[in-house]
Amino acid sequence: MILPSCSDQDDEITNIDYDRLFSPTELKLQIANRTSIVVIWNAVKDADSYVIEVFNGSSNFEGTPILTFKDIVKNGTLTDPFMIQGLDGEADYSVQIKAVGTSIPDSKWASGTIKTNPEQIFLPIDPEELLATEVTLRWPAGQEVTEIILTPGDITHPITADEKAAGAATITELTGKTDYTATLKNGVKTRGTLTFTTKIDLGDATGIYPEDDLKAILDEAEDGDEFVLFPGTYNLGAYEVTKSLKISGYESNDQQIIYGQITCGSAINVLELRSLTFRGDGDAVMLGQFFNLLSGCDIKNLSIIDCDISNYLNQLIYNNVAGSIGNFIISNSLIHHIEGSGGDGIDFRGGTLASMKVENTTFYEGFRTFVRMQAKAGPISFTNCTFYKISNLDNSNNHGLFRVADGSTFQVSNCLFNETGVSTPTNVASGNWCRQASNMKATASYSNNIYYNCPNLWVGLYTNPSQCSASEADPQFKDPASGDFTVQSIVVNAGDPRWLP
């Protein structure tokens, strides 16, 4: 018996014809500019164009769509986002997309649902209209609005017809040096949200002026005293704090500049630094670190809020002894140009740290290992932070971004990383996310992080961005060389909120 060959060239299948186009794949819906929807999908072979339909609510796509877009063309096969604008805030939408061809039937629909964010029509506050006990809030004149709600204090300000027409309302009886959140409403809908800090109502605080001797005043202070620095330049040098203090700048910007370093070797309940600029290059020799823990230091609560810290040689904060910190908070700050040639950024090699919370902060241009936490530590979190050109030293001591000791929890969420790491380093692990498993002994969790142009980031413990819930997208920073990290990309929704549209 002779069987026919199954490998005859004439019988090979070289092409398969399908009776319709494939549906678009990898469909993603993202929010941009609060109320716009960005639709992202992979191109379909043989498709000439695409149709997108938008329905109100989480619907089953019955009835008539509220918006229809036809003849949408993609460039090549790469993701080519399509933006849907003019939508309501805080609203549920269903979106479906199909591929269209000229010589083959349309594909089936691919679909998804998404909810827009609240609107933001508040205009930036004029510094001249922000006082200790009142603020004027503005929005485009004539917009439909009904009231402004402020917290804390549960203050409700009904908007009059005249205020609506003018697009402005002045709210009084506020508290000095208080962080407020104002919410602009139209009925139940939110049309804008704005945070601001009222100027200082000196009250029991002591005002300090550039012509005063800052060091002498702090030396003579009582435990728990509060001070307000008026705009100008102050030379502090390496100053050891020995008592609880709250030091604030009168203006919420960089007008209060302190050249100096903070050290601690005592038991202190509270140290709060707010709305101040610290620089380490006031002397001929650049100071080693911004904050240095000495033996005997025990700070229960350390807060760095709305500060600009730059031009130090090695560390942001350094603990190489048995010093301890309870709750450590960094919020709404800019921290940059810390060289890191002889130390690491947040550098705890001894002592203890009960907790560290870092939020809404931008770190750029500097550091060796960014977090070196070898001390016993509690929960550590980074939320809504932007990182640019961090851990860029090709150095055998560069363990990358994060090195966290056993016993703690470690979280990184909604953070943006750009140009961190080292391209083709001599020291293989320089600038990666985490050098090795022994460097991440904490229980780690990650969510909604974005990275772009970060050479060597995924070498070491993490070799796949998905392990850190990270996706790649170019933020298109406006002018990073000048410290302007305004995000111009429509698909990037992570990082320090000050830079997001």
N, C-alpha and C positions, 0 to 999 in steps of 0.2 A: 504494500500500500504506500502510495506516495501522497503526502499531504501538501496542499498549496502553501507557499511561503506567506507569512503575515508581515514581512518586512519589505514587500515590494514597494518601490518608490512611488508608483502610481497610486497606491492605496493610502499613502500617508495623508493625515489631516493637516493642512497648512493654514486654514482660515476658518473661523466660525462666524456666521452671520446671525445677529440677534434681531428680534422683531421690533425692538424699541431701544431707545437710549437708556443707559444706566442712570439711576437717580444720583444726584450729587452726594458725595460722601464727606465725612469729617466736618459736618455742619456745626458751626459754633456761633452763638449769639452773645455779644458783649455790649455793655453799656459804655457810651462815650459822651462826654459833655452832659452827663446826668440824665438827659431825656432822649438821646439819640441811640439807635440800635445799630451796631456794626454786625453785618452778616459775613461770615467767612466760610468758604467751602473749597473743596478740591475740584479742579476742572474735570469735566466729563469728556471722554474721547468722542470725537465727531459732533460735539454740540456746537451749534453756531451762536447761541445766545441762551439767556436764562430769564425766567419769570419769577418774581417774588410777590407774594400776597401777604398782607397784614390784616389780622382780625383782632377785634377787641376781646379782651379776656382770655382765659385758658380754654379756648373753644375747641369744638370738633370740626372746625373749618366748614361749617354749613352756613348758607346764606351768602350775603355779598361782602366781600372784603372792604375794609375802610380805605385801604391803599393798595394799588397794583402798579408794579414796575415791570416794564417789558423791554426787550432788546438790550438786556444787560450783557456786556461782552467782557471776557476775562483776557488778560495778556498771558499767553502761554499756559502752563499747567500749575504755576505757583499760586499760592493764596493771594487773592486780589480783593481786599475788603470792599463791601458796598455799604454805605451809610444811609440809614433811614432817619430823617430829621422831622421836626415839627410835631413830635408826640407829646402827650401829657406826662407830667411827673407823677410818680407813685401810682402807675397804672400797669395792669397786666396785659400783655400782648402775645398773640400766637403768630408765628411766621412760618410760611412754607415756600419752598423753592423747587422748581423743576427745570430740567434741561430741554432745550428746543433745537431741533435739527430741520434741515430743508428736505432731506430725502429719507428720513426715518422718523417714526412717530415719537412724540414727546415722551420723556421719562415719567415715572411715577413721582409723586411729591415726596420730598424730605422735609421734616418739620421740627419745630421746637417752640418753647415758650420762655418768656422772660418778663421781668418787672423792671420798669424804669425807676431811677432814683428820684428823690425830691428835687424840684427846681432850685436854682440859685440865681435870683435876680437882684439880690442885694449888691449895691456898689461898694467899693472900698471906702472905709471910714477916713474922712479928712482928719489928720492929726490935730488940727485946730478945733475940731468939734468933738474931741474926746477929752473930757475933764475928769476930775476925781469923783464927782457925784452926778454927772449927766453925760449923755451922748446923743448926737444926732445921727440917725440912720437914714440912708437914702436908697432909692430904687428908681427905675425908669418911670417918669411921671405918667399918671393916668392908668397904670396897671390895676387890674382887679385884685384888691387886697382888703382884708377886713380887720386884722389885729396883729399885734406883735407880742409874743410871749418871751419873757426873759427868765432864765434860771442862772444861779440860784435865786430864791426869793419868790418864785412863782408870781412874777409881775406880769400883768396883762394890760396892754395899752390898746384900747379900741382906736382904730384909724378913722379920723374924721374925713368928711368930703373934701375939705380944703387940703388936708395932708395927702390924701389919695391923689388929688390933682397935681400937687406940687412934687409928689414922690419923695417926701421927707417927713420925719417925725422926731421930735426931741423928747427924750425920756429922762426924767429927773428922779431925785431921791435914791440914787444908786450909792453903793458903798465903794470907798476908795480902794485902789489896788486889789481889785477882785476880778477873777476870771468869769466873764459872762458869756452865755450862749443865747443869741437872739434868733427867734424863729418867726418868719413872716408867713402869715396864713391867709388863705382865701377860703373861708369856711373850714372844712376839715382838711383841705389840701395844703401842703407845705410849698411855699413859693420861694423860700430863701432861708439859709441858715448862715449865721456869722458869729464868730467868736472874737472877743476883744477883752482887753484888760484895762480897767479904768486907771487913771493916774493916781498917784499916791495922795491921799488925804493924810498929811503928816501925822496928825493926831499925837500919839505918844512917841512916834519915831523922831529921830534926830536927823536933821538935814546936814549933809556934808558937801562942801564946795571945793573946787580944785585948789584954791589957795590954802585950804586947811591941811593939817598934818594927819593923813588918814591913819597911819600906823599908831601915832600917839593916841588918837581918839579911840581906836579899837582896844589899845592896851588898857585904857581907863574905863572901858565899858563894864557894866554889870551883866551878870548872867541873864540871858534872855532879851537883851536890848535889841532894838531895831534901828536900822540906819537907812537913809535914803541918799544916794549920791546924785548930785545934779550934774548936768552935762559938763564934760571936761576930761582932763587927763590926770591920772593919779599914779604915783610911784610907790609901790608897796614893798618891793623886794621879796625875799623869802620870809613869809610871815607865818608864825605858829599860832594857830587858834587854840585857846585854852578854855573857852566858855561858849555857851549857846548864843548864836547870833543869827539875825536875819538881815541881809544886806541886799538892797534893791537899787536899781537905777530908776531915776524919775521918769525918763523916757523909755518906751519899750522898743529900743533900737540900739545902735552901736555908739551912742553919744557919750556913754560913761566908760572910759577906757582905763583899765587897771593894768599896769605893767608889774607883774609879780607872780608869786607862787604861794599856794596854801599848803601848810604842813600841819599835822596834828599828832600830839603825843599825850592827850588828856582824855578824860571821860566827858563827853559832850552829849546833851540830849538832842539838840536840833542845830543844824547848820543849813541855812537856806540862802542860795545865791540866785538872784533873779534879775533879768534885764540888764546884764552887765557884759562888757567885753573884756576878756583877759588875754594878755599877750605875754609871751616869755622872752621877747627879744628887746627888752628895754635897756639892758646892760650890754657891755662889750661882749660878755660871754652869754650865750643863750642858755636859759634855765633848762634843767633836765626834764622836769615834768610839771604839769599844772597842779596836781594834788599828790602829796607824798605822806603816807602813813608812817609814823614813827612808833617805836616801842611804847606801849601804854595807851595808844589811841583806841578809843571806844566811842564811836559815833552811833547813836541810836537811829537818827534820821538825817540823811544827807540828800538834799535836793538841788539840782542844777536845772533851772527853768528859764527859757527864753534868753540863753546866753550865747555868746560868740567866743570860742576858745581857739587860739591858734599860736603857731610859732614857738613850739617847745621842741626840745632836742629828742626826747625819747618817748615818754608815756603821757597819756591823759591822766591816769591815776595809777599809783604804784604802791604795792604792799609787799614788802619782802621780809617783814617781821611778823610779830604776833598781834598786829592791830586788827580791829574788828569794825565792821559796819553792819548796822541793822538793815533798815530799808533804804535803798539807794535808788533814786529816780533821776533820769535825764529826760527832759521833755522840751520839745519845740526849740531845739538849739542847733547851732552850726559849729562843727568841730573839725578843724582842718589844719593842714601844714604842720603836722607833728612828725618829725623825720623818722624816728624809730630805728636809728642805726645801732643803738645800744640798749634797746628795751622794747617792750610790746605795749600795745595801746591801753587796754584795760587789763592791767598786769597784777594779778594776785598770786603770789608764790607762797604766801603764808597767811596766818590769821583766819578769820571767818567772814562770811557775808551771808546775812539772813535772806536777802532777796535783792534783785536788781531788775528794774523795769525801764526800758528805753523805748521812747515813742516819739513819732513826728519829728525826727531829727535827721540831719544830713551830715555824713562823714565824708571828707574828701581830701585827696592829696596827702598821703602819709601812712604811717604805721608799718610795723614789721608783721608779727602775728597780731591780729586785731584784738581778739579776746583770748587771754591766757589765764584761765581760772584753775589753778592748781590747789587753791584753798578750799576748805569745806564751805559749800555754798547751798543756798536754797534755790527757789525758782528764779530763773533768768529768762527774760523775754525781750525780743526786739520786734516792734510792731510799727508799720508805716514809716520805715526809714529808707533813706537813699544813700547808697555807697558808690563813690566814684574814685577810681585810682587808689584803691586801698590794698595793702599787703603787696606792694610792688617791688620790694627789695629782693634781689636774688641773693639769698643769705641762708646758710644752713640752719639758722635759728628761726627762719620764717616757716611757721607751722600752718600758715594759711589764715583763714578768717576766724575760725572758731575752734577753741580747745577748752573743754569744760570738764571739770572733775566729777568723780562719782558722787552719787547721793543727791544730785540736784535734778531739776527738770529744766529743759532748754527748749525755747520756742522761737521760731522766726516766721513771721507771717506778714503778708502784704508789703514786702520789702523789694527794692529795686537795686540791682547790682550792675554797674557799668564800668568796663575797663579795669576791673580788679585782676590781680594775678600777674604772672610774669611769662612772657613768651619765650619758649625754648630755654628754660633756666638751667644753669649749671647744677644748682641744688634742686633736685627733681620736684620736691613737694612745694616749692615756693609759691605762695599765693593761691593754693587750692582751698576748697570749702573747709575741709578737715583732713589733716595729714594721714591719720591712721586710726584704727579702732581704739587704740589705747588712749587717744586724745579726745575721744567723745564717749566718756563713761556715763554722762548724764542720760536721762530718758528724754530723747529729742522728739519734737513734732514740728512739722512745717506745713504751711498752706499759702497758696496764691503768691508765690514769689516770681520775679521776672529778672532775667539776666541778659546781657548783650555784650559781645566782644570782650569776654573774660577768659584770656588764655590760661590754660592749665588749671582751670577751676575744678574740673571733674577728673582729677587725678588724685588718688588716695583712697580714703574711706568711701567716698561717693563717686561712682563712675557714670551714673545716669542722672540727669537733672530731675527726673520724676521722683527720685528718692528724696529730694528736697522740695517737692511740689513746685518745681521751677520750670517755667517755659521761656523760650527765647523770643525777644522782640526789641526792636530799636526804639528807645524813647525819644530820639531826635532832640536832645537837649538844645536849648536855645543858644547858650554861650558858656559852656562849662569852664573854659579857660579863665573867664571872669567871674566864676562862681554863680552863674545863672543856670540852674538846672530845670528851667521850665520845660515841661514835657509837651512836645508838639505832635506826638504820635496819637492816633485815634484809638489804638488798641492797647495802650499801656495804662493800667489802672491801679498801679501799686507805687509805693514810695512815700516820701515826705509830702503830706497834703499841700504844703505851701506852693509846690511846683506843679500840681495837677490842675487841669482846666476845670 
